[in-house]
C-alpha cells in the first residue's frame, strides 16, 4: 500500500504535508525535516496495523503573478 501526501511550501519557507487518504498532518522547516516528520507521523498513525510500503510526497506549487 502506498499513501500520498500533498505538500505545500509556506511563505516562511517551511513545508506542510497532508495525507490524502488518512487524517495525518505534519510540517517541517526543511525538506529533510519534513521527510523525517512524515515518517514519524505515519509510524504513529499505523502503530497497531500494517504500515504502508511506500510514502509519496507530492509537492504542490501554487504561483500567482501579474501579466500586465
Secondary structure, 3 states (H helix, E strand, C coil): CEEEEEEEECCCCCEEEEECCCCCEEEECCHHHHHHHHHHHHHHHCCCCCCCCEEEEEEECCCCCCCC
